[in-house]
Amino acid sequence: MSDAILHFTEELMSSWWIYLALWGFAALDGFFPAIPSETLVVTAGVFAATGEPDLYGVIVAAAVGAFVGDHVSYALGRGAGGRLLDRLKPGTKRHAMSLWAQKALTERGGLVLVVARYIPGGRTAVTLTMGSVRYPPRKFSFFAGLAAVSWGLYCALVGYIGGKAFEDNPLKGVILGIGLALAVTLIVEVVRHRLRKRREAQAQVEPQLVKAGER
């Protein structure tokens, strides 16, 4: 069974269709996060270590697809989400939250977008929100491009490392590559969780300090 899977995968990876598949999966993943685009890019990176497909082609196809997908998500948010925000009444809690979101994205929008690309489901939530709050299109395109290129490089090179480690057994290389990608994702999630907890703790302490100072 493993030999049959390996043979089928090798045939797929040696076809020019793999670049179209990489582009399509990465694009769909931008607004439909159930698509396992990382897994396909990592797998292509593993086989790129053997010469087929071309590593640079894998990176470009994945990055361009991710860039297109992020813009589709942004457009969806700008269309439907933007109309909803326009209907919010000034002075309400929802209107205040929308203003806060716009301010946060204006100050740290680029960083948020780049980091979110490595968080499962996070990229879609952020790009939709950016569209909803009318984040400047040019700035969005710049940071979306930066995020897409870094993501394409990361996934392809992680797979390439796995492929080089197991040149005689690509399936083990795929397992290693996906394992490395999952480990990095887990580390990002742990760091993000701890930072959020720290901010929440600071938010609770600051009002208490203000009250103590007033006394």
The 8 nearest C-alpha neighbors of each residue, nearest first, counted from 0:
[[1, 3, 2, 4, 5, 6, 7, 170],
 [0, 2, 4, 3, 5, 170, 6, 7],
 [3, 1, 5, 0, 4, 6, 7, 170],
 [2, 4, 6, 0, 5, 1, 7, 8],
 [5, 3, 1, 7, 6, 2, 8, 0],
 [4, 6, 2, 8, 3, 7, 1, 9],
 [5, 7, 3, 9, 4, 8, 2, 10],
 [6, 8, 4, 10, 9, 5, 3, 11],
 [9, 7, 11, 5, 10, 6, 12, 4],
 [8, 10, 12, 6, 11, 7, 5, 13],
 [11, 9, 7, 13, 8, 12, 6, 14],
 [12, 10, 8, 14, 9, 13, 7, 17],
 [11, 13, 9, 14, 10, 52, 17, 8],
 [12, 14, 10, 51, 11, 52, 9, 15],
 [15, 13, 16, 11, 12, 17, 10, 52],
 [14, 16, 17, 18, 13, 19, 12, 52],
 [17, 15, 19, 14, 18, 20, 11, 12],
 [16, 18, 20, 15, 19, 12, 14, 21],
 [19, 17, 21, 20, 16, 60, 15, 22],
 [18, 20, 22, 16, 17, 21, 23, 60],
 [19, 21, 17, 23, 18, 22, 24, 16],
 [22, 20, 18, 24, 19, 61, 23, 60],
 [21, 23, 64, 60, 19, 61, 25, 20],
 [24, 22, 20, 26, 25, 21, 19, 27],
 [23, 25, 36, 27, 21, 26, 22, 20],
 [26, 24, 64, 65, 28, 36, 22, 23],
 [25, 27, 68, 64, 65, 23, 29, 28],
 [28, 26, 24, 29, 31, 25, 30, 68],
 [27, 29, 32, 31, 25, 34, 26, 30],
 [28, 30, 68, 69, 27, 26, 123, 31],
 [29, 31, 72, 28, 123, 27, 68, 32],
 [30, 32, 28, 27, 33, 29, 34, 123],
 [33, 31, 28, 34, 120, 30, 29, 123],
 [32, 34, 31, 35, 28, 120, 27, 36],
 [33, 35, 28, 32, 36, 31, 24, 27],
 [36, 34, 38, 37, 33, 39, 28, 24],
 [35, 37, 24, 25, 39, 38, 34, 40],
 [38, 36, 40, 39, 35, 41, 154, 25],
 [37, 39, 41, 36, 40, 35, 42, 177],
 [38, 40, 42, 36, 37, 41, 43, 35],
 [39, 41, 43, 37, 42, 38, 155, 154],
 [42, 40, 158, 44, 154, 38, 155, 43],
 [43, 41, 39, 45, 44, 40, 173, 158],
 [44, 42, 40, 46, 45, 41, 47, 39],
 [43, 45, 158, 155, 159, 47, 41, 42],
 [46, 44, 162, 158, 159, 42, 43, 47],
 [45, 47, 48, 43, 49, 44, 51, 162],
 [48, 46, 44, 51, 52, 50, 54, 49],
 [47, 49, 46, 162, 159, 50, 45, 163],
 [50, 48, 47, 46, 51, 166, 162, 45],
 [49, 51, 47, 48, 52, 53, 46, 54],
 [52, 50, 47, 53, 13, 49, 46, 12],
 [51, 53, 47, 12, 13, 50, 54, 46],
 [52, 54, 56, 51, 55, 47, 50, 57],
 [55, 53, 57, 47, 56, 52, 58, 44],
 [56, 54, 58, 57, 53, 59, 60, 52],
 [55, 57, 53, 59, 54, 58, 60, 18],
 [58, 56, 54, 60, 55, 59, 61, 53],
 [57, 59, 151, 55, 61, 56, 60, 152],
 [58, 60, 62, 56, 61, 57, 63, 55],
 [61, 59, 22, 57, 63, 62, 58, 18],
 [60, 62, 64, 22, 58, 151, 21, 59],
 [63, 61, 147, 151, 148, 65, 59, 64],
 [64, 62, 66, 60, 65, 61, 59, 67],
 [63, 65, 26, 22, 25, 67, 61, 66],
 [64, 66, 25, 26, 68, 62, 63, 147],
 [65, 67, 63, 69, 64, 68, 147, 144],
 [66, 68, 64, 70, 65, 69, 26, 63],
 [69, 67, 26, 29, 65, 71, 70, 66],
 [70, 68, 29, 72, 66, 71, 67, 73],
 [69, 71, 73, 67, 72, 68, 74, 66],
 [70, 72, 68, 74, 73, 69, 75, 67],
 [73, 71, 30, 75, 69, 70, 127, 74],
 [72, 74, 130, 70, 126, 127, 76, 71],
 [75, 73, 77, 71, 76, 72, 78, 70],
 [76, 74, 72, 78, 73, 77, 79, 71],
 [75, 77, 127, 130, 131, 80, 73, 74],
 [76, 78, 130, 131, 81, 74, 75, 80],
 [79, 77, 75, 76, 81, 80, 74, 82],
 [80, 78, 82, 81, 76, 77, 75, 83],
 [81, 79, 131, 76, 83, 82, 77, 78],
 [80, 82, 131, 77, 84, 83, 78, 79],
 [83, 81, 85, 80, 84, 79, 78, 86],
 [82, 84, 80, 86, 81, 85, 79, 87],
 [83, 85, 81, 86, 87, 82, 80, 131],
 [86, 84, 82, 83, 87, 81, 88, 80],
 [85, 87, 83, 84, 88, 82, 81, 94],
 [88, 86, 84, 94, 85, 89, 83, 93],
 [87, 89, 91, 94, 90, 86, 93, 85],
 [90, 88, 91, 94, 87, 95, 92, 93],
 [89, 91, 88, 94, 92, 95, 93, 87],
 [92, 90, 94, 93, 89, 88, 95, 87],
 [91, 93, 95, 94, 96, 90, 89, 97],
 [94, 92, 96, 95, 91, 97, 87, 88],
 [93, 95, 97, 91, 96, 92, 87, 89],
 [96, 94, 92, 98, 93, 97, 99, 91],
 [97, 95, 99, 93, 98, 94, 100, 92],
 [96, 98, 100, 94, 99, 95, 93, 101],
 [97, 99, 101, 95, 96, 100, 102, 94],
 [100, 98, 96, 102, 97, 101, 103, 95],
 [101, 99, 97, 103, 102, 98, 104, 96],
 [100, 102, 98, 104, 99, 103, 132, 105],
 [101, 103, 105, 99, 100, 104, 106, 98],
 [104, 102, 100, 106, 105, 101, 107, 99],
 [103, 108, 105, 107, 101, 106, 102, 100],
 [104, 106, 102, 103, 108, 107, 101, 134],
 [105, 107, 103, 104, 108, 102, 109, 101],
 [108, 106, 104, 110, 109, 105, 103, 111],
 [109, 104, 107, 111, 105, 110, 106, 112],
 [108, 110, 112, 142, 111, 107, 113, 139],
 [109, 111, 113, 112, 107, 108, 114, 142],
 [110, 112, 108, 114, 109, 113, 115, 107],
 [111, 113, 115, 109, 110, 114, 108, 125],
 [112, 114, 146, 110, 115, 116, 111, 109],
 [115, 113, 111, 116, 112, 117, 110, 118],
 [114, 116, 122, 121, 118, 112, 117, 113],
 [117, 115, 122, 114, 118, 113, 146, 112],
 [118, 116, 115, 114, 119, 184, 150, 122],
 [117, 119, 121, 115, 116, 120, 122, 184],
 [120, 118, 121, 117, 122, 32, 116, 115],
 [121, 119, 32, 122, 123, 118, 124, 115],
 [122, 120, 118, 115, 124, 119, 123, 125],
 [121, 123, 116, 115, 125, 124, 120, 126],
 [122, 124, 126, 121, 125, 30, 120, 29],
 [125, 123, 121, 127, 122, 126, 128, 120],
 [124, 126, 128, 122, 127, 123, 129, 121],
 [125, 127, 73, 129, 123, 128, 124, 72],
 [126, 128, 76, 73, 130, 124, 72, 129],
 [129, 127, 131, 125, 130, 126, 124, 132],
 [130, 128, 126, 134, 132, 131, 127, 125],
 [129, 131, 77, 76, 73, 133, 127, 128],
 [130, 132, 81, 80, 77, 76, 128, 129],
 [131, 133, 129, 130, 134, 101, 128, 81],
 [134, 132, 130, 131, 129, 135, 77, 81],
 [133, 135, 129, 132, 130, 136, 139, 104],
 [136, 134, 138, 137, 139, 133, 129, 130],
 [137, 135, 139, 138, 140, 134, 133, 130],
 [138, 136, 140, 139, 135, 141, 142, 134],
 [137, 139, 141, 140, 135, 136, 142, 109],
 [138, 140, 136, 137, 142, 141, 143, 135],
 [141, 139, 143, 137, 138, 142, 144, 136],
 [142, 140, 138, 144, 139, 143, 137, 145],
 [141, 143, 145, 144, 109, 139, 140, 146],
 [144, 142, 140, 146, 145, 141, 139, 147],
 [145, 143, 147, 141, 142, 146, 66, 140],
 [144, 146, 142, 148, 143, 147, 149, 141],
 [145, 147, 113, 143, 149, 144, 148, 150],
 [148, 146, 62, 144, 150, 65, 66, 145],
 [149, 147, 62, 151, 145, 150, 146, 144],
 [148, 150, 152, 146, 151, 147, 153, 145],
 [151, 149, 153, 147, 148, 152, 146, 154],
 [150, 152, 62, 58, 148, 61, 154, 153],
 [153, 151, 149, 155, 150, 154, 58, 156],
 [152, 154, 150, 156, 151, 155, 157, 149],
 [155, 153, 41, 157, 151, 156, 152, 40],
 [154, 156, 44, 41, 158, 152, 157, 153],
 [157, 155, 159, 158, 153, 154, 152, 160],
 [156, 158, 154, 160, 159, 176, 155, 153],
 [157, 159, 44, 41, 45, 176, 161, 155],
 [160, 158, 44, 45, 156, 162, 161, 48],
 [161, 159, 163, 157, 162, 158, 156, 164],
 [160, 162, 172, 176, 158, 164, 159, 175],
 [161, 163, 45, 172, 159, 165, 48, 160],
 [164, 162, 160, 166, 165, 161, 48, 159],
 [163, 165, 161, 162, 166, 160, 172, 159],
 [166, 164, 168, 172, 162, 167, 163, 169],
 [165, 167, 163, 162, 168, 169, 164, 49],
 [168, 166, 165, 169, 162, 164, 163, 171],
 [167, 169, 165, 170, 166, 171, 172, 162],
 [170, 168, 172, 171, 162, 165, 166, 173],
 [171, 169, 173, 172, 168, 174, 5, 165],
 [172, 170, 174, 173, 169, 168, 175, 165],
 [171, 173, 161, 162, 169, 175, 165, 170],
 [174, 172, 170, 176, 171, 175, 42, 45],
 [173, 175, 171, 177, 172, 176, 178, 170],
 [176, 174, 178, 172, 161, 173, 177, 179],
 [177, 175, 158, 161, 173, 179, 178, 157],
 [176, 178, 180, 174, 179, 175, 173, 181],
 [177, 179, 175, 181, 176, 180, 174, 182],
 [178, 180, 182, 176, 177, 181, 175, 183],
 [179, 181, 177, 183, 182, 178, 184, 176],
 [182, 180, 184, 178, 179, 183, 185, 177],
 [181, 183, 179, 185, 184, 180, 178, 186],
 [182, 184, 186, 180, 185, 181, 187, 179],
 [185, 183, 181, 187, 182, 186, 188, 180],
 [186, 184, 182, 188, 183, 187, 181, 189],
 [185, 187, 183, 189, 188, 184, 190, 182],
 [188, 186, 184, 190, 185, 189, 191, 183],
 [187, 189, 191, 185, 186, 190, 192, 184],
 [190, 188, 192, 186, 191, 187, 185, 193],
 [191, 189, 193, 187, 192, 188, 194, 186],
 [190, 192, 188, 194, 189, 193, 187, 195],
 [193, 191, 189, 195, 190, 194, 188, 196],
 [194, 192, 196, 190, 195, 191, 197, 189],
 [193, 195, 197, 191, 196, 192, 190, 198],
 [196, 194, 198, 192, 197, 193, 191, 199],
 [197, 195, 193, 199, 194, 198, 200, 192],
 [196, 198, 194, 200, 195, 199, 193, 201],
 [199, 197, 201, 195, 200, 196, 202, 194],
 [198, 200, 202, 196, 197, 201, 195, 203],
 [199, 201, 197, 203, 198, 202, 196, 204],
 [202, 200, 204, 198, 203, 199, 205, 197],
 [201, 203, 199, 200, 205, 204, 198, 206],
 [204, 202, 200, 201, 205, 206, 199, 207],
 [203, 205, 201, 207, 202, 206, 200, 208],
 [204, 206, 208, 207, 202, 203, 201, 209],
 [207, 205, 209, 208, 204, 210, 203, 202],
 [206, 208, 210, 204, 205, 209, 211, 203],
 [209, 207, 211, 205, 206, 210, 212, 204],
 [210, 208, 206, 212, 207, 211, 205, 213],
 [209, 211, 213, 207, 212, 208, 206, 214],
 [210, 212, 208, 214, 209, 213, 207, 206],
 [213, 211, 209, 214, 210, 208, 207, 206],
 [214, 212, 210, 211, 209, 208, 207, 206],
 [213, 211, 212, 210, 209, 208, 207, 206]]
